[in-house]
Amino acid sequence: MKSILNKISKISTLNALLKSLLLLFLILNFSIRLNAQNTIAKIKYEDAEKAFYEKDYQTVLDRLKETEEILGQTAPNILHLRILAQHKLYELNPFESFKQLDSLKKNVSYYLDNYDIAGLEEKYKEIYFIASKLPKDREDYQNLKKKNEAEQLLKKQKIEEIRNQVDTLMPMVLIERGEIRLSNRPNNPLCILTDYYIGKYEVTQKLWEYVMNSNPSSYKCTSCPVTNVSWYDVQDFIGKLNNLTERNYSLPSEAQWEYAAKGGKQSKGYKYSGSNSSKKVAWHTSQVTWSGGKNHPYQVGIKEPNELGIYDMSGNVYEWCHDWYISDLKKIKGNIVNPVGPKFGVEKVTRGGSYAKSDYYCEVTRRYSESDNPDKRASTIGFRLVLSIELP
């Protein structure tokens, strides 16, 4: 009997030991899983922080949601970052929906009610500032929305007025897609151009004054091309013009310029832009009037247009192009779609000749040393613009 009791005692002790080991295993397993979950949650949160600095605010919200699902709770730092991301999205489109605003306001209120504790004072102030800028309620939101809609309507009307004025001062001509070898040289690469618009006239002093509130031209004549503008000056003008019109104007590439000067698909192979007679289409040294010993640019659109109805692409003033100048185009290999020249250079391409040059320089294929320092300002250099076909 005593032997049996000893055996039972040993079995009980073994069972207790096994239970203890099993409990220890479960605790260790839970701890490992918990640590793993915490590590994954930390990575998700760090991903959310990274997305915030990259201004990818929707990804921030997605990563924070995943973090909460792993942890099974919302922590102060998670809610703080969520509010910041929601607020950024709200600022980008404040009147997308009241639901968006309501969610943000609820999170702000919860944060202010529950997390005003030691160590969070600065974050608390940040959230309080956000709260002070949000609409008070649905009625306040609707009033602000109506006010914004009215402001947007006025802005749209103003842009339309500006566009109409610009279109009047600078009508554009559609250039249909086509192919061109610059200077008609067989060894030069074949350039393939998609549709684009180009100015019917060189940019006038009147348009420059409308956009820039100044006129740098030495010879004042509102309907004459603006001159004494560097390539960089032109970039400033384009930036302001694009902001005013919400369009995408730019200088033409050299390929776009020459293709339009030759008449595009309507080209008749003329020596000058629109004729084999320079007298008909170009102002140059034998075609200008001298005044006080100095010649000067002429009113745009006086001579005959080319095959596409574009004026003064031969003579009057040289025209800035987008491209950096490269003397040997054969270095560019293969077919090129919408080329814009080398990425780097010293001088910018100018094309078309001017009133101060002979008709030799007015030929549409002429590009020998047709370049100038982009800082240069001269009474013989102006420009015309192209407009992206995709935008209004």
NULUM-528288 format. One line per 3 residues: their letters; for each residue x, y, z of N, C-alpha, C. Coordinates in steps of 0.2 Angstrom, whole numbers, plus 5000, padded with zeros to 4 digits. Layout:
N
A) X,Y,Z,X,Y,Z,X,Y,Z | ...
This chain:
392
MKS) 5004,4994,5000,5000,5000,5000,5004,5006,5000 | 5009,5006,5004,5014,5012,5004,5017,5013,4998 | 5019,5008,4994,5022,5008,4988,5018,5011,4983
ILN) 5011,5010,4983,5006,5013,4978,5006,5020,4980 | 5005,5022,4986,5005,5029,4987,5011,5033,4985 | 5017,5030,4986,5023,5033,4983,5023,5035,4976
KIS) 5020,5029,4972,5020,5030,4965,5015,5036,4963 | 5009,5036,4967,5004,5041,4965,5007,5048,4967 | 5011,5048,4972,5014,5055,4974,5019,5057,4968
KIS) 5023,5052,4966,5028,5054,4961,5024,5056,4954 | 5018,5053,4953,5014,5055,4947,5012,5062,4947 | 5009,5063,4953,5006,5070,4955,5012,5075,4954
TLN) 5017,5074,4957,5023,5078,4956,5025,5080,4949 | 5025,5074,4945,5027,5075,4938,5022,5079,4934 | 5015,5077,4936,5010,5081,4932,5010,5089,4934
ALL) 5012,5090,4940,5013,5097,4942,5018,5100,4939 | 5024,5096,4938,5030,5099,4934,5028,5100,4927 | 5024,5095,4924,5022,5096,4917,5018,5102,4916
KSL) 5013,5103,4921,5009,5109,4920,5013,5115,4921 | 5018,5115,4925,5022,5121,4926,5026,5123,4920 | 5028,5117,4917,5032,5118,4910,5028,5121,4905
LLL) 5022,5118,4905,5017,5120,4899,5015,5127,4900 | 5014,5129,4906,5012,5136,4908,5018,5141,4906 | 5024,5138,4908,5030,5142,4906,5030,5143,4898
FLI) 5029,5137,4895,5030,5137,4887,5024,5142,4884 | 5018,5142,4887,5013,5146,4885,5015,5154,4886 | 5018,5155,4892,5020,5162,4894,5025,5164,4889
LNF) 5030,5160,4888,5036,5162,4883,5033,5163,4876 | 5029,5158,4874,5026,5159,4867,5022,5165,4866 | 5018,5167,4871,5014,5173,4871,5019,5179,4871
SIR) 5024,5179,4875,5029,5184,4875,5032,5185,4869 | 5034,5180,4866,5037,5180,4859,5033,5183,4854 | 5026,5181,4854,5021,5183,4849,5020,5191,4850
LNA) 5020,5192,4857,5018,5199,4859,5024,5204,4856 | 5030,5201,4857,5036,5205,4855,5036,5206,4848 | 5034,5200,4844,5034,5201,4837,5029,5205,4834
QNT) 5023,5205,4838,5018,5210,4836,5020,5217,4837 | 5023,5218,4843,5025,5225,4844,5030,5228,4839 | 5035,5223,4837,5040,5225,4832,5037,5227,4825
IAK) 5032,5222,4823,5028,5224,4817,5024,5230,4818 | 5021,5231,4823,5017,5238,4824,5022,5244,4824 | 5028,5243,4827,5033,5248,4827,5035,5250,4820
IKY) 5036,5245,4816,5038,5246,4809,5032,5249,4805 | 5026,5247,4806,5020,5250,4803,5020,5258,4804 | 5021,5259,4811,5020,5266,4813,5026,5270,4810
EDA) 5032,5267,4810,5038,5271,4806,5036,5272,4799 | 5033,5267,4796,5031,5268,4789,5026,5274,4788 | 5022,5274,4793,5017,5280,4793,5020,5287,4794
EKA) 5025,5287,4798,5029,5293,4799,5033,5295,4793 | 5036,5290,4790,5039,5291,4783,5035,5294,4778 | 5029,5291,4777,5024,5293,4772,5021,5300,4774
FYE) 5021,5302,4780,5019,5309,4782,5024,5314,4779 | 5030,5313,4780,5035,5317,4778,5036,5317,4770 | 5034,5312,4767,5033,5312,4760,5027,5314,4757
KDY) 5022,5317,4762,5016,5320,4760,5011,5315,4757 | 5012,5309,4758,5007,5303,4756,5002,5302,4762 | 4998,5306,4763,4994,5306,4769,4989,5300,4769
QTV) 4986,5298,4764,4982,5292,4764,4985,5286,4766 | 4992,5285,4764,4996,5280,4766,4997,5280,4774 | 4998,5286,4776,4998,5287,4784,4992,5284,4787
LDR) 4986,5286,4785,4980,5283,4788,4980,5275,4788 | 4982,5273,4782,4982,5266,4781,4986,5262,4785 | 4992,5265,4786,4997,5261,4790,4996,5262,4798
LKE) 4993,5267,4800,4991,5268,4807,4985,5263,4808 | 4980,5262,4804,4975,5257,4805,4978,5250,4806 | 4983,5249,4802,4986,5242,4802,4990,5242,4809
TEE) 4993,5247,4811,4996,5247,4818,4991,5246,4823 | 4985,5249,4823,4980,5248,4828,4977,5241,4828 | 4976,5238,4822,4974,5231,4822,4979,5226,4825
ILG) 4985,5228,4824,4990,5223,4827,4990,5224,4835 | 4990,5230,4837,4991,5232,4844,4984,5231,4848 | 4978,5231,4844,4972,5231,4847,4970,5237,4851
QTA) 4973,5242,4850,4972,5248,4854,4974,5255,4850 | 4972,5260,4853,4974,5267,4850,4979,5270,4855 | 4985,5272,4853,4989,5275,4858,4989,5283,4856
PNI) 4992,5287,4861,4992,5294,4859,4996,5296,4853 | 5002,5293,4852,5006,5295,4846,5002,5293,4840 | 4998,5287,4840,4995,5285,4834,4989,5290,4832
LHL) 4985,5292,4837,4980,5297,4836,4983,5304,4834 | 4988,5306,4837,4991,5312,4835,4993,5312,4828 | 4996,5307,4826,4999,5307,4819,4993,5306,4814
RIL) 4987,5303,4816,4981,5302,4812,4978,5309,4811 | 4978,5313,4817,4975,5319,4816,4979,5324,4811 | 4985,5324,4812,4989,5328,4807,4988,5326,4800
AQH) 4988,5319,4799,4987,5317,4792,4980,5319,4789 | 4975,5318,4794,4968,5320,4792,4967,5327,4791 | 4971,5331,4795,4971,5338,4794,4974,5341,4787
KLY) 4979,5337,4785,4983,5339,4779,4978,5337,4773 | 4975,5332,4773,4970,5330,4768,4964,5335,4768 | 4962,5337,4774,4956,5342,4774,4959,5348,4771
ELN) 4965,5350,4772,4967,5357,4769,4968,5356,4762 | 4969,5350,4759,4970,5350,4752,4963,5350,4749 | 4958,5348,4752,4951,5348,4749,4946,5349,4755
PFE) 4946,5355,4758,4942,5356,4764,4934,5354,4763 | 4932,5355,4757,4925,5354,4756,4923,5348,4752 | 4927,5343,4753,4926,5336,4749,4919,5333,4752
SFK) 4919,5333,4759,4913,5331,4762,4913,5333,4769 | 4907,5333,4772,4906,5335,4779,4908,5329,4784 | 4908,5323,4781,4910,5317,4784,4917,5317,4786
QLD) 4921,5319,4781,4928,5320,4782,4930,5324,4788 | 4926,5330,4788,4928,5335,4793,4925,5332,4800 | 4920,5329,4800,4917,5326,4806,4921,5321,4809
SLK) 4924,5317,4805,4929,5312,4808,4935,5315,4811 | 4938,5320,4808,4943,5324,4810,4942,5327,4817 | 4936,5331,4817,4934,5334,4823,4933,5329,4829
KNV) 4930,5323,4828,4929,5318,4833,4936,5316,4836 | 4941,5315,4831,4947,5313,4834,4951,5318,4838 | 4950,5324,4836,4953,5330,4839,4950,5331,4846
SYY) 4943,5330,4847,4940,5331,4853,4942,5325,4858 | 4942,5319,4855,4945,5313,4859,4952,5314,4862 | 4956,5317,4858,4963,5318,4860,4963,5323,4865
LDN) 4960,5329,4864,4960,5334,4869,4957,5332,4876 | 4952,5327,4876,4948,5325,4882,4952,5320,4885 | 4957,5316,4882,4960,5310,4885,4967,5310,4886
YDI) 4971,5315,4882,4978,5314,4882,4981,5321,4884 | 4978,5325,4888,4982,5331,4890,4985,5329,4897 | 4991,5325,4896,4995,5323,4901,5002,5325,4900
AGL) 5006,5324,4906,5013,5325,4906,5016,5322,4900 | 5020,5326,4897,5024,5324,4891,5021,5325,4884 | 5015,5327,4884,5011,5328,4878,5009,5336,4877
EEK) 5012,5340,4882,5009,5347,4882,5010,5350,4875 | 5016,5349,4871,5017,5352,4865,5012,5350,4860 | 5012,5343,4860,5007,5340,4855,5000,5342,4856
YKE) 4998,5343,4862,4991,5345,4864,4990,5352,4861 | 4995,5357,4862,4995,5363,4859,4994,5363,4852 | 4997,5359,4848,4997,5358,4841,4990,5356,4839
IYF) 4987,5351,4843,4980,5349,4841,4975,5354,4843 | 4976,5358,4848,4971,5363,4850,4971,5368,4845 | 4977,5370,4842,4977,5375,4836,4973,5373,4830
IAS) 4974,5366,4829,4970,5363,4823,4963,5364,4824 | 4961,5362,4831,4954,5363,4833,4951,5370,4832 | 4955,5375,4833,4953,5382,4833,4952,5384,4826
KLP) 4954,5381,4821,4954,5383,4814,4948,5379,4810 | 4945,5374,4813,4940,5370,4810,4933,5373,4811 | 4929,5372,4806,4922,5375,4806,4919,5372,4813
KDR) 4915,5376,4816,4912,5374,4822,4907,5369,4822 | 4903,5369,4817,4897,5364,4816,4895,5363,4808 | 4890,5360,4807,4888,5358,4800,4886,5365,4797
EDY) 4882,5369,4800,4880,5376,4798,4886,5380,4796 | 4891,5380,4800,4897,5384,4799,4901,5381,4793 | 4901,5375,4792,4904,5371,4787,4900,5373,4780
QNL) 4894,5373,4780,4890,5374,4774,4891,5382,4772 | 4891,5386,4777,4892,5393,4775,4899,5394,4772 | 4904,5391,4775,4911,5392,4772,4911,5389,4765
KKK) 4908,5383,4764,4907,5380,4757,4904,5384,4752 | 4899,5387,4754,4896,5392,4749,4900,5398,4747 | 4904,5400,4752,4908,5406,4751,4914,5404,4747
NEA) 4916,5398,4748,4922,5395,4744,4920,5394,4736 | 4913,5392,4736,4911,5391,4729,4910,5397,4725 | 4908,5402,4729,4907,5409,4726,4914,5412,4724
EQL) 4919,5411,4728,4926,5413,4726,4929,5409,4720 | 4928,5403,4720,4930,5399,4715,4927,5401,4708 | 4921,5402,4708,4917,5405,4702,4920,5411,4700
LKK) 4921,5416,4704,4924,5422,4702,4931,5421,4700 | 4935,5416,4703,4942,5415,4700,4942,5412,4693 | 4937,5407,4692,4936,5404,4685,4934,5410,4680
QKI) 4930,5414,4682,4928,5420,4677,4934,5424,4676 | 4938,5426,4681,4944,5430,4680,4949,5426,4675 | 4950,5420,4676,4954,5416,4672,4952,5416,4665
EEI) 4945,5415,4664,4943,5415,4657,4944,5422,4654 | 4943,5428,4658,4944,5434,4655,4951,5435,4653 | 4956,5433,4657,4963,5433,4656,4965,5429,4650
RNQ) 4962,5423,4649,4963,5419,4643,4961,5422,4637 | 4955,5425,4637,4952,5428,4631,4957,5434,4629 | 4959,5438,4634,4964,5443,4633,4970,5441,4629
VDT) 4973,5436,4632,4979,5433,4630,4978,5430,4623 | 4972,5427,4622,4971,5424,4615,4970,5429,4610 | 4968,5435,4612,4967,5441,4607,4974,5443,4606
LMP) 4978,5444,4611,4985,5447,4609,4989,5442,4606 | 4988,5435,4608,4993,5430,4605,4989,5424,4602 | 4985,5425,4597,4982,5419,4594,4987,5414,4592
MVL) 4984,5408,4593,4989,5402,4592,4986,5398,4585 | 4991,5395,4582,4990,5391,4576,4991,5383,4578 | 4987,5379,4576,4988,5372,4577,4993,5369,4572
IER) 4998,5366,4575,5002,5362,4570,5001,5355,4571 | 4999,5352,4566,4998,5344,4566,5004,5340,4566 | 5004,5335,4569,5010,5330,4570,5013,5329,4563
GEI) 5020,5328,4563,5024,5327,4557,5031,5325,4559 | 5035,5325,4553,5042,5323,4554,5046,5329,4551 | 5053,5330,4553,5057,5335,4551,5064,5333,4552
RLS) 5069,5334,4547,5076,5334,4548,5078,5341,4548 | 5081,5343,4554,5083,5350,4555,5088,5352,4549 | 5087,5358,4546,5091,5360,4541,5091,5356,4534
NRP) 5087,5351,4534,5086,5347,4528,5092,5343,4527 | 5096,5342,4532,5102,5338,4530,5101,5330,4532 | 5102,5326,4527,5100,5319,4527,5104,5315,4533
NNP) 5109,5318,4535,5113,5314,4541,5110,5316,4548 | 5106,5322,4548,5103,5324,4554,5098,5319,4556 | 5096,5318,4563,5091,5313,4565,5084,5315,4563
LCI) 5080,5311,4562,5073,5312,4560,5069,5314,4567 | 5066,5320,4567,5063,5322,4573,5055,5321,4571 | 5052,5317,4576,5045,5316,4576,5041,5320,4581
LTD) 5037,5325,4578,5033,5329,4582,5026,5328,4583 | 5023,5328,4589,5016,5327,4590,5013,5334,4589 | 5006,5334,4589,5002,5340,4589,5004,5346,4594
YYI) 5004,5352,4592,5005,5357,4597,5003,5364,4593 | 5002,5369,4598,5000,5376,4595,5006,5380,4595 | 5007,5385,4591,5012,5390,4591,5009,5397,4589
GKY) 5012,5402,4592,5010,5408,4591,5010,5411,4584 | 5004,5414,4582,5003,5416,4575,5008,5422,4574 | 5010,5426,4580,5014,5431,4579,5020,5431,4585
EVT) 5025,5434,4584,5030,5435,4589,5026,5438,4595 | 5028,5437,4601,5025,5440,4607,5027,5447,4607 | 5021,5451,4608,5022,5458,4607,5023,5462,4613
QKL) 5025,5468,4613,5026,5472,4619,5020,5473,4623 | 5014,5473,4619,5008,5474,4623,5006,5468,4627 | 5008,5462,4625,5006,5456,4629,5011,5456,4635
WEY) 5018,5458,4633,5023,5458,4639,5020,5463,4644 | 5018,5469,4642,5016,5473,4647,5010,5471,4651 | 5005,5467,4648,4999,5465,4651,5001,5460,4657
VMN) 5007,5456,4655,5009,5451,4660,5014,5453,4665 | 5018,5457,4663,5024,5459,4667,5024,5466,4670 | 5019,5470,4667,5018,5477,4669,5025,5481,4668
SNP) 5028,5480,4663,5034,5483,4661,5035,5482,4653 | 5040,5486,4650,5042,5485,4643,5049,5487,4643 | 5053,5482,4642,5060,5482,4642,5063,5485,4635
SSY) 5058,5485,4630,5061,5486,4623,5063,5493,4622 | 5069,5494,4619,5072,5500,4617,5067,5504,4612 | 5065,5501,4607,5060,5504,4603,5053,5503,4605
KCT) 5049,5508,4607,5043,5507,4610,5038,5507,4604 | 5034,5501,4604,5029,5500,4599,5025,5494,4601 | 5019,5495,4604,5015,5490,4607,5013,5484,4603
SCP) 5013,5485,4596,5011,5480,4592,5018,5477,4588 | 5023,5479,4591,5030,5476,4588,5032,5471,4593 | 5036,5466,4591,5039,5461,4596,5043,5464,4601
VTN) 5042,5461,4607,5045,5463,4613,5053,5461,4612 | 5057,5466,4614,5064,5464,4613,5068,5466,4620 | 5075,5465,4620,5079,5466,4626,5077,5462,4631
VSW) 5075,5456,4630,5073,5451,4635,5078,5445,4634 | 5081,5443,4639,5085,5437,4639,5081,5430,4639 | 5084,5425,4638,5081,5418,4638,5078,5417,4645
YDV) 5082,5419,4651,5079,5419,4657,5074,5424,4659 | 5074,5430,4656,5068,5434,4657,5062,5431,4654 | 5063,5428,4648,5057,5424,4645,5054,5419,4650
QDF) 5058,5415,4653,5056,5410,4658,5052,5413,4663 | 5054,5419,4666,5050,5422,4671,5043,5424,4668 | 5043,5427,4662,5037,5429,4659,5032,5423,4658
IGK) 5035,5417,4656,5031,5411,4655,5028,5409,4661 | 5032,5409,4666,5029,5407,4673,5023,5411,4675 | 5024,5417,4674,5018,5422,4676,5012,5421,4672
LNN) 5014,5420,4665,5008,5419,4661,5004,5412,4662 | 5008,5407,4664,5005,5401,4665,5001,5401,4672 | 5003,5405,4677,5000,5406,4683,4993,5409,4682
LTE) 4993,5414,4677,4988,5418,4676,4982,5415,4672 | 4984,5410,4667,4980,5407,4663,4979,5400,4665 | 4983,5397,4669,4982,5390,4671,4983,5386,4665
RNY) 4988,5388,4660,4989,5384,4654,4997,5382,4655 | 4999,5379,4649,5006,5376,4649,5010,5379,4643 | 5011,5386,4643,5015,5389,4638,5022,5387,4639
SLP) 5026,5387,4633,5033,5387,4634,5037,5389,4627 | 5043,5390,4627,5047,5391,4621,5046,5385,4617 | 5046,5386,4610,5046,5380,4606,5053,5377,4606
SEA) 5053,5371,4605,5060,5367,4604,5062,5369,4597 | 5068,5368,4595,5071,5370,4589,5067,5366,4583 | 5066,5360,4585,5062,5356,4580,5055,5359,4579
QWE) 5052,5361,4584,5045,5364,4583,5045,5370,4579 | 5050,5374,4581,5051,5381,4578,5052,5380,4570 | 5057,5375,4568,5058,5375,4561,5053,5371,4557
YAA) 5049,5366,4560,5044,5363,4557,5038,5368,4556 | 5036,5372,4561,5031,5377,4560,5033,5382,4554 | 5040,5385,4555,5042,5390,4550,5042,5387,4543
KGG) 5043,5380,4542,5043,5377,4535,5036,5376,4533 | 5031,5377,4537,5024,5376,4535,5021,5369,4537 | 5024,5366,4541,5022,5359,4543,5020,5355,4538
KQS) 5014,5352,4538,5011,5347,4533,5010,5351,4526 | 5009,5357,4527,5007,5361,4521,5013,5364,4518 | 5019,5362,4520,5025,5365,4517,5026,5365,4510
KGY) 5028,5370,4506,5029,5370,4499,5037,5371,4498 | 5040,5370,4503,5048,5369,4502,5051,5376,4501 | 5048,5382,4503,5051,5388,4502,5057,5389,4506
KYS) 5061,5394,4503,5068,5396,4506,5067,5400,4512 | 5062,5404,4512,5060,5408,4518,5053,5405,4521 | 5051,5408,4527,5045,5405,4529,5039,5408,4526
GSN) 5037,5405,4521,5031,5407,4517,5032,5409,4510 | 5038,5410,4508,5040,5412,4501,5047,5411,4499 | 5048,5411,4493,5055,5411,4490,5058,5418,4490
SSK) 5053,5423,4491,5055,5430,4490,5055,5433,4497 | 5061,5435,4500,5062,5437,4506,5058,5444,4507 | 5057,5448,4502,5054,5454,4502,5047,5453,4504
KVA) 5044,5447,4502,5037,5446,4504,5035,5444,4511 | 5040,5441,4514,5039,5438,4521,5043,5441,4527 | 5049,5444,4525,5054,5446,4530,5056,5453,4530
WHT) 5057,5455,4537,5060,5462,4538,5068,5460,4539 | 5072,5463,4534,5079,5462,4535,5083,5468,4533 | 5089,5468,4532,5093,5474,4531,5091,5478,4525
SQV) 5089,5475,4520,5087,5479,4514,5079,5480,4514 | 5076,5479,4519,5069,5479,4520,5066,5484,4525 | 5071,5487,4529,5069,5491,4535,5070,5498,4533
TWS) 5066,5502,4537,5067,5509,4537,5071,5512,4542 | 5076,5517,4540,5081,5519,4545,5078,5525,4549 | 5079,5526,4555,5076,5531,4559,5082,5534,4564
GGK) 5084,5540,4563,5089,5542,4567,5096,5538,4567 | 5097,5535,4561,5103,5531,4560,5102,5524,4563 | 5096,5522,4566,5096,5516,4568,5089,5512,4566
NHP) 5090,5506,4564,5084,5502,4562,5081,5499,4568 | 5075,5496,4567,5071,5494,4573,5066,5488,4570 | 5064,5484,4575,5059,5479,4573,5052,5482,4571
YQV) 5048,5479,4567,5042,5481,4565,5036,5478,4568 | 5030,5481,4567,5024,5478,4569,5023,5471,4566 | 5021,5467,4570,5020,5460,4568,5014,5459,4563
GIK) 5015,5454,4559,5009,5453,4554,5008,5457,4549 | 5013,5461,4547,5013,5466,4541,5015,5462,4535 | 5020,5458,4535,5022,5455,4529,5017,5449,4528
EPN) 5018,5445,4523,5014,5439,4521,5015,5433,4526 | 5010,5429,4527,5011,5424,4532,5014,5418,4528 | 5016,5412,4532,5018,5406,4528,5012,5402,4527
ELG) 5013,5396,4525,5008,5391,4523,5003,5390,4528 | 5005,5391,4535,5000,5389,4540,4997,5396,4543 | 4998,5401,4540,4996,5408,4542,5000,5411,4548
IYD) 5006,5409,4549,5010,5411,4554,5015,5417,4551 | 5016,5422,4555,5019,5428,4552,5026,5429,4556 | 5031,5432,4552,5037,5434,4554,5042,5429,4557
MSG) 5041,5423,4554,5046,5417,4556,5053,5418,4552 | 5053,5422,4547,5059,5425,4544,5059,5432,4545 | 5065,5434,4548,5066,5441,4549,5062,5444,4555
NVY) 5062,5451,4555,5060,5455,4561,5064,5454,4567 | 5063,5449,4571,5068,5448,4576,5070,5441,4577 | 5076,5439,4579,5078,5432,4581,5073,5430,4586
EWC) 5072,5423,4587,5067,5421,4591,5071,5415,4596 | 5070,5416,4602,5073,5411,4607,5069,5405,4606 | 5073,5399,4606,5070,5392,4607,5072,5389,4614
HDW) 5069,5384,4615,5070,5381,4622,5077,5378,4622 | 5080,5375,4617,5085,5371,4617,5092,5374,4618 | 5096,5370,4622,5103,5372,4622,5106,5371,4615
YIS) 5111,5375,4613,5113,5374,4606,5118,5369,4605 | 5118,5365,4600,5123,5360,4598,5125,5361,4591 | 5131,5361,4589,5133,5363,4582,5132,5357,4578
DLK) 5133,5351,4580,5133,5345,4576,5127,5340,4578 | 5122,5341,4574,5116,5337,4576,5117,5330,4575 | 5122,5328,4571,5123,5321,4569,5125,5317,4575
KIK) 5127,5320,4581,5128,5317,4587,5122,5314,4590 | 5116,5316,4588,5110,5314,4591,5108,5308,4586 | 5108,5302,4589,5107,5296,4585,5099,5294,4585
GNI) 5097,5291,4579,5090,5288,4579,5085,5293,4578 | 5079,5290,4578,5073,5294,4578,5071,5297,4585 | 5069,5304,4585,5068,5307,4591,5061,5310,4591
VNP) 5057,5308,4596,5050,5310,4597,5050,5317,4602 | 5048,5322,4599,5048,5329,4603,5054,5330,4606 | 5060,5331,4602,5066,5332,4605,5066,5339,4608
VGP) 5070,5340,4613,5071,5347,4617,5078,5349,4617 | 5083,5345,4614,5090,5347,4614,5094,5344,4619 | 5100,5346,4620,5104,5343,4625,5102,5345,4632
KFG) 5104,5341,4637,5102,5343,4644,5106,5349,4647 | 5112,5350,4644,5116,5355,4647,5120,5359,4641 | 5122,5365,4642,5125,5369,4636,5128,5375,4639
VEK) 5130,5379,4634,5132,5386,4635,5128,5391,4632 | 5125,5390,4626,5121,5395,4623,5115,5392,4621 | 5109,5396,4620,5103,5394,4618,5102,5396,4611
VTR) 5098,5391,4608,5096,5392,4601,5092,5398,4599 | 5094,5402,4594,5090,5407,4592,5089,5406,4584 | 5083,5407,4582,5082,5406,4575,5078,5412,4571
GGS) 5078,5412,4564,5074,5416,4560,5077,5422,4557 | 5083,5425,4560,5086,5431,4557,5082,5437,4560 | 5084,5443,4558,5082,5449,4561,5082,5455,4556
YAK) 5079,5460,4558,5079,5466,4554,5086,5469,4553 | 5091,5467,4557,5098,5469,4557,5102,5465,4553 | 5100,5459,4550,5104,5454,4547,5101,5454,4539
SDY) 5105,5451,4535,5103,5450,4528,5099,5445,4528 | 5096,5444,4522,5091,5439,4521,5094,5432,4521 | 5100,5431,4521,5104,5425,4521,5102,5422,4528
YCE) 5102,5426,4533,5100,5423,4540,5093,5422,4541 | 5089,5424,4537,5081,5423,4537,5079,5416,4534 | 5083,5412,4531,5081,5406,4528,5079,5401,4534
VTR) 5074,5397,4533,5071,5393,4538,5075,5388,4540 | 5080,5386,4536,5085,5380,4538,5091,5383,4541 | 5092,5389,4541,5099,5392,4544,5100,5391,4551
RYS) 5105,5388,4553,5106,5387,4560,5114,5388,4562 | 5118,5390,4557,5125,5390,4558,5126,5395,4563 | 5129,5393,4569,5130,5398,4575,5124,5402,4577
ESD) 5118,5399,4575,5112,5403,4577,5111,5402,4585 | 5115,5405,4589,5114,5404,4596,5116,5410,4600 | 5114,5411,4606,5116,5416,4610,5116,5414,4618
NPD) 5120,5418,4621,5121,5417,4629,5114,5418,4631 | 5111,5414,4636,5104,5415,4638,5103,5421,4643 | 5109,5424,4645,5109,5431,4648,5108,5437,4644
KRA) 5109,5436,4637,5110,5441,4632,5103,5445,4631 | 5103,5451,4631,5097,5455,4630,5099,5460,4624 | 5095,5460,4618,5097,5463,4612,5090,5466,4609
STI) 5091,5471,4605,5085,5474,4602,5083,5470,4596 | 5087,5465,4594,5086,5460,4588,5083,5453,4590 | 5082,5452,4597,5080,5446,4599,5073,5446,4603
GFR) 5068,5442,4601,5062,5442,4604,5060,5434,4605 | 5054,5433,4604,5052,5426,4605,5045,5425,4603 | 5043,5419,4602,5036,5417,4601,5035,5411,4606
LVL) 5029,5409,4607,5027,5403,4612,5023,5398,4609 | 5024,5392,4612,5020,5386,4610,5016,5384,4616 | 5010,5381,4614,5005,5379,4620,5004,5371,4619
SIE) 5005,5368,4625,5003,5361,4625,4996,5359,4623 | 4996,5354,4618,4989,5352,4615,4984,5350,4620 | 4987,5347,4626,4983,5344,4631,4979,5349,4635
LP) 4981,5355,4636,4978,5360,4640,4974,5365,4636 | 4969,5368,4640,4965,5373,4636,4969,5379,4635
